[in-house]
């Protein structure tokens, strides 16, 4: 059996190299192999010190997440880490890439930590609904103090090598190209010094100081209550770090383990682990060979410098890609560039960007009123308003301007991409790139595959998404593609319940209680009712509100009234408008009572739409639909997305309840064929039906 941890001894230094592609996840086989190598080196009298280093692109990136939920396999993390920490010879972690989770926790159990200059360390377990379960909540506070430890663990952020050195997380830095040699030299120096081996667990100075701050933990919890709302892991992390300050090390480890076991068994963590893998699965397109040639994208054109065009442009500027920005008037062009500049300046003021980067990025824009300037770009993204004739006219012109092989993309959010492609002589080069507002923030990018879009163009779009920090989900052509189509029923049901007499504040409260950042009507007010402007075929409350100038939060009144702090409150005017529209449309009063009943109306309709999107082949897989909801509509990540959530409820129960709802509310609740097939076979979304 090839050992995943191989040892080479040079000049008395044992270098144990871990090699478990792609990210050296600390799987059970790797833990076992490492323990064998460690014991062998400790028993070898020729060995005076031990270096742990990794092959490939990164140090250990954490426990093997695929092992969660399975029977634990030895050696356990605590056993392996105790063997390292209690070793009689110096053990030095040589870190490159990203030492994360259990990987960084292993480094904390080592006596010394060396980092390559480009390395990063972190404890991102919180993003999986977990906490560092291998001593991280106990060792880290002893090195950096409770406050820094709470920030690092609850944020899950990656810390660059220089900051790690300053914090005392690593002991020295070496150049990227010199990590192995630097670690050997460092080991030799450690041996030569012959001093006692430092153990993080023995450090008490930092936590002694923390014991003098009795409200440290309650203050931290209170200061972050909004950010942590609905999430179990942050609260558990606070408890674990508090145990590090208040309990002896071993008791703190026991406390940490108990909290970890609770989290790893929770629905929330299962949902967040599902999202982790779903994000990565979304980038895989079955019918695209792995070696599919892609177009090199060195320059981009964006047509339209409005809200979407500006946000789209920023994605490319952030990736260092030049953008030719086209508008029809100088005023619109100037306004577009000004908004981009202001966005960057706001980021600088938050300390998340250096001031000199603003000019660097703005300097990548070539503003122009002349579409002919797009003749040499590799990709053009059209981001003008949603009118099929305007888009077809633009693509007809582009066809005569852009170079052979250039990709022409539309940011359309629901129009028929095939009709847009048909305006050109090269539909194989036309693709949809549907960004979500604000386009420079939302991570979802729907790549819309037209009937004639070529495979290299799809492969290029999927690859480009990752390059600009987006998660691409491939969509077929339909009204609303995936995310907008998926969530439309939630709005329809919310507005139906409103007209039946269910208070809009109750509907919104149920959605916020479920975990959405805000309810349906509050979101409409935030976006602006005039912006949403639907092609209503009949009288609507929104239409009456707009006619009355109640455009939403920006006007201090929409569905809700807003005080000077923009806090929403019930509006008698809106209540009267609801009654007037309900009467005009002969809608009987029949309020939906109870949170569960309101939630079922709102979200079962979404689950049903997701099943249709999947059954029609618009989405490649169930988890893509979950990703579209989580990343496109902020579906609470600890719910895993609509289809993952439906699986947890049980499809049989959903079908039965939908049939009752169908009897009262009709078609929208007729269970889709796929949903019925899965339920009848005792299957779940994600199974082949
Ligand atoms: N376990 C299993 N597979 C993993 C993995 C992991 N920890 N990390 C990544 N992969 C797979 C991933 O699914 C993908 O597979 C491939 O590796 C490349 O990943 C005890 C309990 C390291 C920053 O949360 O953040 O330790 O799709 O596409 O963009 O306290 O992967 O190719 O088949 O993301 O270069 C804590 C998770 C675990 C880190 C690299 N650690 N990973 O990003 O590549 S819990 C994490 C990442 C834990 C301890 C606790 C990123 C990355 P495939 P990728 P990347």
Boltz pocket constraint, residues with backbone or C-beta under 6 A from the ligand:
constraints:
  - pocket:
      binder: B
      contacts: [[A, 22], [A, 23], [A, 25], [A, 61], [A, 62], [A, 63], [A, 64], [A, 65], [A, 66], [A, 77], [A, 98], [A, 100], [A, 101], [A, 102], [A, 103], [A, 105], [A, 124], [A, 125], [A, 128], [A, 130], [A, 131], [A, 132], [A, 133], [A, 134], [A, 136], [A, 276], [A, 277], [A, 280], [A, 281]]
      max_distance: 6.0
